[in-house]
Amino acid sequence: LQMEAELKQAPENQALSVVYQPILSLADQKILSCEALARWQHPERGMIPPSEFIRLAEEGGLIAALDMWVLRQACKQTREWQKTIPGAADLKVNVNFSDKHWAQTDLVDRITGILQETGLVPGDLILEITEKALAENRTLAAGLPGELQALGVQLQVDDFGKGQSSLELLACLPLDALKIDLSFVSNMQEDATQMKIIQTIIQLAHNLGMKVTAVGVETPAQRDRLEASGCDFIQGYLVAVPQGCQQMTDLLRLAFANPTQNDKERA
């Protein structure tokens, strides 16, 4: 209970921050987007792992407020990068959204308000939703994705292949992209079956008009095999570790000033 109370006050106490991890396009070797990730620096316990405080936020009913706080910070920062870094005008931002949001009737209005407040174009926002949200919350199938699509916001399924998503929902919902779960990427070189699964996911997504991002990419060999399999984007330590705002600003300035550099040099 004490931790929940402290987490609730973390934004006001400036203990909560957002870091960013870039996502690289394999087609042109340019940074397409940055994923916004929350971090909690506890005054006594130090850095609290996201897996711990996200679970705490969900159990304590704080996750909706936390996600909205991250969304506002991420949209504001991305718009600042677009305006101040030459070549970054089309930069996008990925924000994770808990399945707790989908029962909120004013969700689209709240997202619209944040976009208007920060000046970010709706098409530059990518909301990441879980397979669990697809499988368990039928609100998704009741028009909400269509409202977000009409607004211009993109929807992406996170950690695809790990959960229990319905292929029927993938076919009928207006989704823009899938993220392949990192467990497949980390084992694909040692396990031929994992590589075949990745190739199948890529083909499935492309057949449905979706793009594919592979996460957890750490080596040039992984990148090369994913590129040969038709994967669109990669994210992981090969590109860059999650960066604070100033570090990310420096990385973006370098990346857009030297667009021909490969992803290893950018990192």
N, C-alpha and C positions, 0 to 999 in steps of 0.2 A: 504493500500500500504506500509505503514511503517512496519507493522507486517510481511508482505511478504518479504520485504527486510531484516529484522532482522532474519527471519527464514532461508533465503538463506545463511546468514553468520554464523548461529548458530554452524555448525560443526567446522568451523575455530576458532570461539570464545570459543570453548569448552563449549558451553551452551547446546549442544545436547548430550545425553547419551543413553545407552542401558541398560535396566534392563531385568531380565530373570525370567520366572515362570516355575517351573518344571512340567513335565507330568509323571504320575505314571502308571506303568503297573499293572493291577489288577491280572494278572496271577502269577507274582512272587514278587509283592510288591517292585519292583525296579524302579528307575528313568530311564525312557527311553530317554527323550528328555527335552529340555528347549525351551520355546517360547521366542523369542527376541522381546522386546517392546521398542519403542522409547519414550524418555522423554525430555521435553524442559524446562529448568530452565531459565526463562527470567530475565535479570538483574534488571528490575524494577517491573514487574508484578508477579514475583515469578513463581511457577510451573504452566505451561499452560496445561490444560486438553488435553489429546490426541484427544478426540473427536473434540476439537476446532482447534488444529493446523494441524491435518490430513486433515480436511475439507479445511483449509486455503491452505495447500500444493496442494491439488487436484484442487482447484479453480484457484490458481496462477501458475499452471503448474510446480510445484516443486516436486510433489510426486515421479516421477521416480528417480530423483537424491536422494531424501530422502531414498527411499527403497533400492537403491543400496548402500548408505552409511551404513544403518543398516545391510544389507547383508554382507558387507565386515567386519564390526566390529564383527558381530555374528559368522561368519566363523572363523575368526582369534581367537576369544576367545574360541570357542568350541574346536578348534584344540589344543590350549594351555591346556585346561582341559584334553583332551585325553592323552596328553603327560606327564602331571605332576601329575595327580591323579590316583593312583592305582585302577584298576577296571573300569575306565571310558573310556576305549579305544573305546567302541562302542557307546558312547554318541552321540545323534543327536541334531540338532537344527531346530526349526520351525521359518520361517520368513514369514511375511505377505507381499503379493504382490498386489498392486492396479491393477484394470482392465485396467488402462492406459498403462500398460506395453505391453499388448498383441498385440498392433499394431506395436511394434518396431521389425524390421527385424533382428537386431543384438542382440536380447535378449539372445539367447543361447550362442553366442560368449562372451558376457559380463559376464554371469554367469560362463562360463568355465574359463575365465580369472581370476575371483575372487577366484575360487576354486584352480586353479593352484598357484596363488599368496599366498594363505593362507595355502595350503597343506591339506585342508579338502577333504576327499573322497566324491565324488558326492552322494553316497548312504546315507551319514550322513546328507544331507540337505533335509529338507521337506519344500516345498513352499506351503503356504496357499493361496488359491484363493477364491473369493466370489461367491455366487450363481448368483449375478448380472453379473459377468464376464462370467459364463457359459451360462446364458440365453441371454445376449445381444451382446456378442462379438463372432462372428462366426469364428474369427481367431483361437480360441481354437480348433475348429473342423477341421481346415485346416492343421493340421500336427504338430503344435507347441508342444502339449503334448507328441506326439510320439518322437519328437527330444529330449525333456527333459528326457523322459524315457530311450531313447537310451544312453543318457549321464549318466544315473544312478540316477538322481534327482527324489525324490518322490513328488507327487502332492496330496494335501488334500483340500477338500471343507470345507470352514469355515462357521460357523453359519448355518448349514444345517437345513432346515425346516422353516426358517424365511422369505426367499426370494421367488424367482420364478424360481427355477431350473427346467430344463427339465429332466424327467426320461429317455428320449431317449438319451440325452447327457451323463447321468450317465452310460448308458449301453455301449455307443460306445467309450467313452474317456478312456484312460489308467490312471484312478485315483487309488490312493492307499488307501485313507482313507476319512472319513467324520468326521466333528465335529458337535455334536448336539448343537443347539443354547441353551444358558443358560436359556432362558425363559421357556423351557420345564423342565429343571432340577429343577429350583427354585420352580415350582408349582406341581411337580409330586407327592408329598406326600398328598397334599390337593385335588388334582384333578385326579381322576382315569383315565380320558380320556388322560391327558398328559402322564401318565405312559404307556398307551397303544400305544400312538404315538411313544414314545421312543423305546418301544419294537419292533414296526413295522420298525422303521428306522434301528435298529440294525440288524434285520432279513434281511431287504432289502440289507443293506451293505454287510453282510456276504454272502448272495446269489450271490452278484456280485464280491466276492473276495476281499472286502475292510475291513479294520479295522475301529473301531469306538472309538472316544474320546468324553467324556461328559465334558463340561466346567461348571464352576460355582458351583462345588461341595464343600459344606461347612460343611456337617455333616456326621458322621459315618453312620447314617441311610440311607442317600442318596447313599453313597458309597456301602453299602450292597445291596440295591435294584438294583443298576446298575450292580453290579457284578453278582447277581442272574439272571439278564436279559441277561447276556452274553456280556456286554460292555467290551471292551478291555483295555481302558485307561481312566484316570480321570485327570482333571486339576481344580484347584480352591484353595480357602483359606484353605481347609482341608489339602492339601498337603503343600502349602506354598504360601505366598503373593509374588508378584514380588520382586526380590532381585537385588541389585547392584552387580557389579562384585565380589567384595571381599566377600560380604555376601553369594553370590551364590557359590563361591569357598569353603567357610567354610561349607556350607550345603552339597555340593557334597562330600567333604572329609568325613564328618560324615556319610552320607548315604551309600557310598561305603565301608566305614570301618565297618559299622554295617548293612549288607544287610538283616538281619532278623528283623530289627525294622519295626514297622508298619508306615504307612504314617503320622499318628497323631504325633508320637514321632519325626519323621524327622522334622516336621514343628516347 
